[in-house]
Amino acid sequence: MKNSIFLLLTLTLSLNSFSQKEREIGFYNVENLFDTIDGINDDAEFLPSAKTEWNLIRYEEKLAHINQVFELFSNPLMIGMCEVENEAVVRDVLLHSKNLKRYGVVHYESPDARGIDVALIYDSLTLKLVDSGKLRFVLPGKSEPSTRDIVWGKFAYKKDTIIGMVNHWPSRRGGETESDTFRLEAAKTARVFVDSLLNVNSNYKIIAMGDLNDYPTNDAPKLLAEKLPEMITKASGDFGGSYNYKSTWDVLDHIMVSPGFMKKKGVCIVQGSGKIYSPEFLMSEYKEDKVPFRTYAGTKYLGGYSDHLPVSVKVILY
């Protein structure tokens, strides 16, 4: 009798562990993932004839580096990327990967002046892509769209609806205060979209990720965080942030999730699992400071990875 009870308990525990799968959702600013082909956008900086001498050898090394970073994510459910030139370079990342060949791609060409976009890759064996689209907006003082779109994908997993949003908000070029209205416009666009989704179904599982070019204490991220709590904080990593500017670390790379992700059914977030990755291979030293190991310093090729560190959260699939 005791042996039967023991076997039953063992079987129950085994079935529970089998039905609960821990995965990761990650985001990475890959920093200037351009191909070597002269395209229709302003990509002259990244061509074999440019001062950067961007060539096939360097491009393939960049693809290998991105995949090395993606291997940090434990069995990723989806990964957001920014600073990609087009869909082709995203598919090249998957083509050069050992583990991501089955992943699908959500990408739209944006009106960004430098020709860089955002993209979302996802496990197509686990998630069914139901719909996708882009949020395009006009910055204050401009007459037409001129920055990166917010790209989204709507997925089905069992009875859950999951919406992944990838952001790359306008930079601080020209000054933080002077450019603040640009990021607020991006935040308002994202917030209206999130509100519209939650008005349809408050249980929708929304995850917004991206390089917001603002810190969690700034107004634009706070506007979105009112509906989607922030998962990445200074305490998520070893250095107090995902980006180093003039020897100061802070969080520019965010992951925010809706309350529906907190419910323990379907797919749920592991509380407190926000992480900023900083393995030794992603780091270098500059003026006695530890900083992300980037690909270029100006036009000088360093052979690194990115000026940003990757971020992630853990989820459990029931």
C-alpha positions as CSV (number, residue, x, y, z in Angstrom):
1,M,0.0,0.0,0.0
2,K,2.8,2.4,1.0
3,N,4.6,1.6,-2.3
4,S,1.5,2.3,-4.3
5,I,1.0,5.7,-2.6
6,F,4.7,6.6,-3.2
7,L,4.4,5.7,-6.9
8,L,1.2,7.7,-7.2
9,L,2.9,10.8,-5.6
10,T,5.9,10.4,-7.8
11,L,3.8,10.1,-10.9
12,T,1.8,13.2,-9.9
13,L,4.9,15.3,-9.3
14,S,6.4,14.1,-12.6
15,L,3.2,15.1,-14.5
16,N,3.1,18.5,-12.8
17,S,6.8,19.2,-13.7
18,F,6.2,18.0,-17.2
19,S,3.2,20.3,-17.7
20,Q,4.9,23.3,-16.2
21,K,7.7,24.6,-18.5
22,E,9.9,27.5,-17.7
23,R,10.8,29.7,-20.6
24,E,12.3,33.1,-21.1
25,I,11.2,36.2,-23.0
26,G,14.2,38.4,-24.0
27,F,15.0,41.7,-25.6
28,Y,18.3,42.9,-27.1
29,N,19.4,46.0,-28.8
30,V,21.8,44.4,-31.3
31,E,23.4,47.7,-32.3
32,N,23.5,48.3,-36.0
33,L,22.7,45.0,-37.6
34,F,23.2,46.0,-41.2
35,D,23.8,43.7,-44.2
36,T,26.5,44.6,-46.7
37,I,24.2,45.5,-49.6
38,D,23.6,49.1,-50.6
39,G,19.8,49.4,-49.9
40,I,17.2,52.1,-50.4
41,N,17.7,53.6,-46.9
42,D,20.6,55.6,-45.6
43,D,22.9,52.6,-44.9
44,A,26.1,54.1,-46.5
45,E,27.8,54.0,-43.1
46,F,27.7,50.1,-43.2
47,L,29.0,49.1,-46.5
48,P,32.4,47.6,-47.6
49,S,33.3,50.9,-49.2
50,A,32.5,52.9,-46.0
51,K,35.1,54.0,-43.4
52,T,33.8,51.3,-41.2
53,E,34.8,48.7,-43.8
54,W,31.7,46.7,-43.0
55,N,32.1,43.4,-44.9
56,L,30.8,39.9,-45.1
57,I,33.4,38.6,-42.5
58,R,32.3,41.2,-40.0
59,Y,28.7,40.7,-40.7
60,E,28.9,36.9,-40.1
61,E,30.8,37.6,-36.9
62,K,28.0,39.9,-35.8
63,L,25.4,37.2,-36.5
64,A,27.5,34.7,-34.5
65,H,27.7,37.2,-31.6
66,I,24.0,37.8,-31.6
67,N,23.3,34.0,-31.4
68,Q,25.8,33.7,-28.6
69,V,23.8,36.2,-26.7
70,F,20.5,34.5,-27.5
71,E,21.9,31.3,-26.1
72,L,21.9,33.0,-22.7
73,F,18.1,32.9,-22.8
74,S,16.7,29.6,-21.5
75,N,14.5,28.1,-24.2
76,P,13.2,31.5,-25.3
77,L,9.5,31.9,-26.0
78,M,10.1,35.1,-27.9
79,I,12.8,37.7,-28.3
80,G,12.5,41.3,-29.3
81,M,15.3,43.0,-31.3
82,C,16.0,46.5,-32.3
83,E,18.5,48.2,-34.6
84,V,18.0,45.7,-37.4
85,E,18.1,46.9,-41.0
86,N,15.4,44.7,-42.5
87,E,13.7,41.3,-42.2
88,A,16.5,39.6,-44.1
89,V,19.1,40.3,-41.4
90,V,16.7,38.9,-38.8
91,R,16.3,35.7,-40.8
92,D,20.1,35.5,-41.2
93,V,20.3,35.5,-37.4
94,L,18.0,32.5,-37.4
95,L,19.7,30.8,-40.3
96,H,23.0,30.9,-38.4
97,S,21.5,29.7,-35.1
98,K,21.7,26.2,-33.7
99,N,18.4,26.4,-31.8
100,L,16.2,29.1,-33.4
101,K,15.6,27.7,-36.9
102,R,11.9,27.0,-36.1
103,Y,11.3,30.6,-35.0
104,G,8.9,32.9,-36.9
105,V,9.5,36.6,-37.5
106,V,7.3,39.6,-37.1
107,H,8.8,42.7,-38.9
108,Y,7.7,45.8,-40.7
109,E,9.8,48.3,-42.5
110,S,9.8,51.6,-40.6
111,P,10.3,55.2,-41.9
112,D,13.3,55.7,-39.7
113,A,15.9,57.9,-41.4
114,R,18.8,55.5,-40.7
115,G,16.8,52.6,-42.0
116,I,16.7,50.7,-38.7
117,D,13.7,48.7,-37.5
118,V,12.5,46.5,-34.7
119,A,11.5,42.9,-34.9
120,L,10.1,40.0,-32.9
121,I,11.0,36.4,-33.2
122,Y,8.9,33.7,-31.6
123,D,8.7,29.9,-31.1
124,S,6.4,28.9,-33.9
125,L,5.9,25.4,-32.4
126,T,4.5,26.8,-29.2
127,L,2.8,30.1,-30.2
128,K,0.3,30.5,-33.0
129,L,0.6,33.9,-34.7
130,V,-3.0,35.2,-35.0
131,D,-2.3,38.8,-36.1
132,S,0.5,41.4,-36.3
133,G,0.9,45.1,-37.1
134,K,2.7,48.3,-36.5
135,L,2.0,51.5,-34.6
136,R,3.2,54.5,-36.6
137,F,3.1,58.0,-35.3
138,V,4.3,61.5,-36.2
139,L,6.7,63.3,-33.9
140,P,5.9,66.8,-32.6
141,G,7.1,69.4,-35.1
142,K,7.3,66.9,-38.0
143,S,4.9,66.6,-40.9
144,E,5.2,62.8,-41.5
145,P,6.4,59.7,-39.7
146,S,10.2,59.7,-39.3
147,T,11.0,57.2,-36.5
148,R,10.8,53.6,-35.6
149,D,7.4,51.9,-35.5
150,I,6.2,50.0,-32.5
151,V,5.7,46.4,-33.9
152,W,3.3,44.0,-32.3
153,G,2.4,40.3,-32.7
154,K,-0.8,38.7,-31.3
155,F,-0.4,35.0,-30.4
156,A,-2.5,32.2,-29.1
157,Y,-1.3,29.7,-26.5
158,K,-4.0,27.2,-25.4
159,K,-6.8,29.6,-24.1
160,D,-4.4,32.6,-23.7
161,T,-4.0,35.6,-25.9
162,I,-0.5,37.0,-25.7
163,I,0.5,40.3,-27.3
164,G,4.2,41.1,-27.7
165,M,5.2,44.7,-28.5
166,V,8.7,45.8,-29.5
167,N,9.7,49.4,-29.0
168,H,12.7,51.6,-29.9
169,W,11.7,55.1,-28.9
170,P,13.4,58.3,-30.3
171,S,16.9,58.9,-29.1
172,R,18.1,61.7,-26.8
173,R,20.0,63.3,-29.7
174,G,19.8,67.1,-29.3
175,G,19.5,66.8,-25.5
176,E,17.3,64.8,-23.1
177,T,14.9,67.7,-22.3
178,E,14.7,68.9,-25.9
179,S,13.8,65.4,-27.2
180,D,11.5,64.4,-24.3
181,T,8.3,65.2,-26.2
182,F,9.4,62.7,-28.9
183,R,9.5,59.8,-26.4
184,L,6.3,61.0,-24.8
185,E,4.6,60.7,-28.2
186,A,5.9,57.2,-28.5
187,A,4.6,56.4,-25.0
188,K,1.2,57.8,-25.7
189,T,0.9,55.7,-28.9
190,A,1.9,52.6,-27.0
191,R,-0.5,53.4,-24.1
192,V,-3.5,54.0,-26.3
193,F,-2.9,50.6,-27.9
194,V,-2.5,48.9,-24.6
195,D,-5.7,50.6,-23.2
196,S,-7.6,49.5,-26.3
197,L,-6.5,45.9,-25.8
198,L,-7.3,45.8,-22.1
199,N,-10.8,47.4,-22.8
200,V,-11.5,44.3,-25.0
201,N,-10.2,41.8,-22.4
202,S,-8.5,42.7,-19.1
203,N,-7.0,39.2,-19.1
204,Y,-4.9,39.7,-22.2
205,K,-1.3,39.0,-21.6
206,I,0.6,42.0,-22.9
207,I,4.4,42.3,-22.8
208,A,6.0,45.5,-24.0
209,M,9.8,45.4,-24.4
210,G,12.4,47.7,-25.9
211,D,15.1,50.3,-25.8
212,L,13.0,53.3,-24.7
213,N,15.9,55.7,-24.6
214,D,14.6,56.7,-21.1
215,Y,15.0,55.5,-17.6
216,P,12.2,54.1,-15.5
217,T,12.1,57.4,-13.5
218,N,11.4,59.4,-16.7
219,D,7.9,60.5,-17.7
220,A,7.5,58.5,-20.9
221,P,8.2,55.0,-19.5
222,K,6.2,55.9,-16.4
223,L,3.1,56.6,-18.6
224,L,3.3,53.0,-20.0
225,A,4.2,51.5,-16.6
226,E,0.9,52.8,-15.2
227,K,-0.8,49.9,-17.1
228,L,2.2,47.5,-17.5
229,P,4.4,47.2,-14.4
230,E,8.1,47.4,-15.0
231,M,10.1,44.1,-14.7
232,I,13.6,45.4,-15.3
233,T,15.2,47.5,-12.5
234,K,18.7,48.6,-11.5
235,A,18.7,45.5,-9.2
236,S,18.1,43.2,-12.2
237,G,21.8,43.2,-13.1
238,D,25.3,43.5,-11.7
239,F,26.1,47.0,-12.7
240,G,22.8,48.9,-12.0
241,G,21.6,49.1,-15.6
242,S,21.6,47.9,-19.2
243,Y,23.5,50.9,-20.6
244,N,26.5,53.0,-19.6
245,Y,26.6,56.7,-20.4
246,K,29.6,58.7,-19.3
247,S,30.5,56.2,-16.5
248,T,26.9,56.1,-15.2
249,W,24.7,52.9,-15.5
250,D,20.9,52.9,-15.8
251,V,18.1,51.0,-17.4
252,L,17.3,51.9,-21.0
253,D,16.1,48.4,-22.0
254,H,12.7,47.6,-20.5
255,I,10.2,44.8,-20.2
256,M,6.7,45.6,-18.9
257,V,3.8,43.2,-18.5
258,S,0.1,43.4,-18.0
259,P,-1.7,42.1,-14.8
260,G,-3.0,39.2,-16.8
261,F,0.6,37.8,-16.9
262,M,0.4,37.4,-13.1
263,K,-2.3,34.9,-13.1
264,K,-1.1,31.3,-12.8
265,K,-2.7,29.7,-15.7
266,G,-1.7,29.4,-19.4
267,V,1.4,31.6,-19.4
268,C,2.5,33.5,-16.3
269,I,5.5,35.7,-15.3
270,V,7.9,34.5,-12.6
271,Q,7.8,37.3,-10.1
272,G,11.1,39.0,-9.6
273,S,12.7,37.2,-12.6
274,G,13.7,40.4,-14.5
275,K,17.4,40.0,-15.5
276,I,20.1,42.1,-17.1
277,Y,22.8,39.8,-18.5
278,S,26.4,40.8,-18.2
279,P,28.7,37.7,-18.8
280,E,32.4,38.5,-19.2
281,F,32.3,38.2,-23.0
282,L,29.8,41.0,-23.2
283,M,31.9,43.4,-21.2
284,S,35.0,45.5,-21.9
285,E,36.9,48.2,-20.1
286,Y,37.0,51.9,-21.0
287,K,38.8,54.5,-18.8
288,E,38.9,51.9,-16.0
289,D,35.1,51.4,-16.2
290,K,33.3,48.2,-17.1
291,V,31.2,48.9,-20.1
292,P,29.3,46.9,-22.8
293,F,31.7,45.5,-25.5
294,R,30.4,47.2,-28.6
295,T,31.1,46.5,-32.3
296,Y,32.6,49.9,-33.2
297,A,34.0,52.9,-31.5
298,G,33.3,55.5,-34.1
299,T,34.7,53.9,-37.3
300,K,37.2,51.8,-35.4
301,Y,36.2,48.1,-35.5
302,L,36.3,46.6,-32.0
303,G,34.7,43.2,-32.8
304,G,32.3,43.4,-29.9
305,Y,28.6,42.8,-29.5
306,S,26.5,45.9,-28.6
307,D,26.5,49.0,-26.5
308,H,23.5,47.6,-24.7
309,L,23.1,44.5,-22.5
310,P,20.4,42.0,-23.1
311,V,17.4,41.8,-20.7
312,S,14.8,39.0,-20.0
313,V,12.0,37.7,-17.8
314,K,11.1,34.1,-17.0
315,V,7.7,32.7,-17.8
316,I,6.0,29.4,-16.9
317,L,3.8,27.6,-19.4
318,Y,1.1,25.6,-17.8
